[in-house]
Amino acid sequence: DTNATQTQVNAQVTALTTALNKLVKKDQVVNKAELNAKIKEAEGLKEADYTSDSWSTLRTALTNAKTVAADTNATQTQV
């Protein structure tokens, strides 16, 4: 509007900024394919082939990965 005052323009800028800040993204589709592939890979390893410290680290990571994979509310960031 060529007849709009600066006050009107400022009000619309504020309204638009407020609306943009209140936008909420839809839930993402969480892709667990890579996580599940890594879980399967880890499950195929043999403890006897690795040091006890590295195996312990793997077991902890595998437990955590399985927990996230089973969580229907897990986010892509968690995955």
C-alpha positions, 0 to 999 in steps of 0.5 A: 500500500503506497499510502501506508504510514511508517507506523502501519508498516512497523506494526506489520513487521512486528506482526510478521516477526511474531508469527514467524517466531511462533511457527512450529515445525511438523514432526520429522519422520525419523530415519533409523535405517542407518542406526539399525544397520550399525546395530546389526553390524555391532551384533555380528562382531565377536568379543574375542577379537577385541580388547576388553576395554574397547568391547566394553565401550561397544557394549555400552554404545550398543545398549544405548543404540538399541534403546534409541532404536526401540523408542518410538518418540526418539528424535532424529537428533537422538538417532 
